[in-house]
Amino acid sequence: MPIESPLPLSSTAGASREEQLGSAHGERPQVVSRWLSDAESEPNRKTSPTQPGVETAAEAPRPRKRFPRLMPIIEAAREDFGLLEKWDGVVLATDADTFTARLYGANEPTRTTQAVFSKNELSPEERGQIQEGASFVWTIGYRHIGTTRHRDSVIYFRRLLPWEAQELDAAERRAAELKNTIGWR
């Protein structure tokens, strides 16, 4: 097995390749010794496990330089709600699957209508609030999440404390006083 000497370093403009690629002092130490055999072709050059060849640091592969990359700025999905209609409602009657309510326009209180709602449209927590006289709000509109537009119908019950007997009596007395003051018959 003939032994080939290390590849000669070519010089450019009077400076050796080691000096062009070398350290600040113009020198690089030998890193790996390499020996080639006749059986090995140039593209498939391998190091012998028994006899290392000579390779300088200038011929060794250099680590790729890494530069920091700017990360793209990603905005959080913007969420918005465009209100089309808003109704205030009072539950009139309820059965196993539905409840009937009287609705008052939020902007026009004189505008009233009656509607029947399925209990399946409500969350389990909201279903527990359904009883005669319960007050709720029904909003209809468009929900915008990022660039997507959804049609939304939302019902939520108001959690109001019930009137106490003393408060109802005080309200009736005050109404009677106002009636007498005005002179209504």
Rosetta blueprint (number, residue, H / E / L):
1 M L
2 P L
3 I L
4 E L
5 S L
6 P L
7 L L
8 P L
9 L L
10 S L
11 S E
12 T E
13 A L
14 G L
15 A E
16 S E
17 R H
18 E H
19 E H
20 Q H
21 L H
22 G L
23 S L
24 A L
25 H L
26 G L
27 E L
28 R L
29 P L
30 Q E
31 V E
32 V E
33 S L
34 R E
35 W L
36 L L
37 S L
38 D L
39 A L
40 E L
41 S L
42 E L
43 P L
44 N L
45 R L
46 K L
47 T L
48 S L
49 P L
50 T L
51 Q L
52 P L
53 G E
54 V L
55 E E
56 T E
57 A L
58 A L
59 E L
60 A L
61 P L
62 R L
63 P L
64 R L
65 K L
66 R L
67 F L
68 P L
69 R L
70 L L
71 M L
72 P L
73 I L
74 I L
75 E L
76 A L
77 A L
78 R L
79 E E
80 D E
81 F E
82 G E
83 L E
84 L E
85 E E
86 K E
87 W E
88 D E
89 G E
90 V E
91 V E
92 L E
93 A E
94 T E
95 D L
96 A L
97 D L
98 T E
99 F E
100 T E
101 A E
102 R E
103 L E
104 Y E
105 G E
106 A L
107 N L
108 E L
109 P L
110 T L
111 R L
112 T E
113 T E
114 Q E
115 A E
116 V E
117 F E
118 S E
119 K H
120 N H
121 E H
122 L L
123 S L
124 P H
125 E H
126 E H
127 R H
128 G L
129 Q L
130 I L
131 Q L
132 E L
133 G L
134 A L
135 S E
136 F E
137 V E
138 W E
139 T E
140 I E
141 G E
142 Y E
143 R E
144 H E
145 I E
146 G L
147 T L
148 T E
149 R E
150 H E
151 R E
152 D E
153 S E
154 V E
155 I E
156 Y E
157 F E
158 R L
159 R L
160 L L
161 L L
162 P L
163 W L
164 E L
165 A H
166 Q H
167 E H
168 L H
169 D H
170 A H
171 A H
172 E H
173 R H
174 R H
175 A H
176 A H
177 E H
178 L H
179 K H
180 N H
181 T H
182 I H
183 G L
184 W L
185 R L
